[in-house]
């Protein structure tokens, strides 16, 4: 070992690292002494979905959106089928043609 003294900065670092190591050791010992098995402690309690009154139900909203998209799809398919066939156009009101004199 060297005869030089450690700087105050390195001493504070050593103290902090020692404190962290001690806290980690305490944490590990508490976890080892725990009598409840980890599989039971970590299990989640199942909770059924219960929408709050007054709030929108996202499942219901999605079902409505799907229904509306299906209606739009049917209407679009109907328009496409009509455009594939012959289209008959009748002009009922046509402006009078005036002859221009040059």
C-alpha positions as CSV (number, residue, x, y, z in Angstrom):
1,X,0.0,0.0,0.0
2,X,1.1,3.6,-0.6
3,X,1.8,6.1,2.1
4,X,-0.2,8.8,0.5
5,X,-3.5,9.9,2.1
6,X,-6.7,9.3,0.2
7,X,-8.5,12.5,-1.0
8,X,-11.7,13.5,0.6
9,X,-13.6,12.8,-2.6
10,X,-12.4,9.2,-2.7
11,X,-13.3,8.8,1.0
12,X,-16.8,10.0,0.5
13,X,-17.2,7.7,-2.5
14,X,-16.0,4.8,-0.4
15,X,-18.5,5.7,2.4
16,X,-21.4,5.9,-0.1
17,X,-20.5,2.6,-1.8
18,X,-20.3,1.0,1.6
19,X,-23.7,2.3,2.6
20,X,-25.2,1.1,-0.7
21,X,-23.6,-2.4,-0.1
22,X,-25.1,-2.5,3.4
23,X,-28.6,-1.6,2.2
24,X,-28.4,-4.2,-0.5
25,X,-27.4,-6.8,2.1
26,X,-30.3,-5.9,4.3
27,X,-32.7,-6.1,1.3
28,X,-31.4,-9.6,0.3
29,X,-31.7,-10.8,3.9
30,X,-35.3,-9.5,4.2
31,X,-36.2,-11.2,1.0
32,X,-34.7,-14.5,2.1
33,X,-36.5,-14.4,5.4
34,X,-39.9,-13.8,3.8
35,X,-42.1,-16.8,4.5
36,X,-44.5,-16.3,1.7
37,X,-43.6,-18.0,-1.6
38,X,-42.7,-15.7,-4.4
39,X,-45.3,-17.3,-6.7
40,X,-48.1,-16.4,-4.4
41,X,-46.8,-12.9,-3.6
42,X,-46.5,-12.0,-7.3
43,X,-49.9,-13.2,-8.4
44,X,-52.3,-10.6,-9.7
45,X,-55.8,-10.6,-8.5
46,X,-58.2,-10.8,-11.5
47,X,-60.7,-8.0,-11.7
48,X,-63.6,-8.0,-14.1
49,X,-64.0,-4.9,-16.4
50,X,-66.7,-2.7,-15.0
51,X,-67.2,0.5,-16.9
52,X,-67.9,3.6,-14.7
53,X,-71.3,5.2,-15.1
54,X,-71.2,8.3,-17.2
55,X,-68.0,7.2,-19.0
56,X,-68.0,5.9,-22.5
57,X,-67.6,2.2,-22.8
58,X,-64.7,1.6,-25.3
59,X,-65.9,-1.9,-26.3
60,X,-69.3,-0.4,-27.2
61,X,-67.7,2.4,-29.1
62,X,-65.6,0.0,-31.1
63,X,-68.6,-2.1,-32.0
64,X,-70.4,1.0,-33.2
65,X,-67.4,2.0,-35.3
66,X,-67.2,-1.4,-36.9
67,X,-70.9,-1.4,-37.7
68,X,-70.6,2.1,-39.3
69,X,-67.6,1.0,-41.4
70,X,-69.5,-2.1,-42.6
71,X,-72.4,0.2,-43.7
72,X,-70.0,2.5,-45.5
73,X,-68.4,-0.5,-47.2
74,X,-71.8,-1.8,-48.4
75,X,-72.8,1.6,-49.8
76,X,-69.4,2.0,-51.6
77,X,-69.7,-1.5,-53.1
78,X,-73.2,-0.6,-54.3
79,X,-71.9,2.6,-56.0
80,X,-69.0,0.7,-57.6
81,X,-71.5,-1.9,-59.0
82,X,-73.6,0.9,-60.5
83,X,-70.6,2.6,-62.1
84,X,-69.5,-0.7,-63.7
85,X,-72.7,-0.9,-65.8
86,X,-74.0,1.5,-68.4
87,X,-75.0,4.9,-67.2
88,X,-77.9,6.7,-68.9
89,X,-77.9,10.5,-68.7
90,X,-80.9,12.6,-69.6
91,X,-80.7,16.3,-69.8
92,X,-84.0,17.9,-68.8
93,X,-83.0,21.6,-68.8
94,X,-80.6,22.8,-71.3
95,X,-79.9,26.5,-71.9
96,X,-80.9,27.9,-75.3
97,X,-78.1,28.1,-77.9
98,X,-77.7,31.5,-79.4
99,X,-75.9,31.9,-82.7
100,X,-73.1,34.4,-82.7
101,X,-72.9,36.8,-85.7
102,X,-69.4,37.5,-86.8
